[in-house]
Amino acid sequence: YEREGEPSQLAAVDFFVSTVDPLKEPPLITANTVLSILAVDYPVDKVSCYVSDDGAAMLTFESLVETAE
């Protein structure tokens, strides 16, 4: 819970997004998933989002770089 003027009592949360093949999982869907996680109504200092691209696709990397901007 949160009370104005007091430190947040909410727990920190971590989200892990994994992807492998940009042909089977379009980078746009991965980018939208990350944006949805980051848009959650939760204190920004308590949310972490990690992306694992097991296919090491440059297309996925570039789309996430654009998403970050």
Helices and strands as residue ranges (DSSP letters): E 13-19, H 27-38, G 44-46, E 47-53, H 58-68
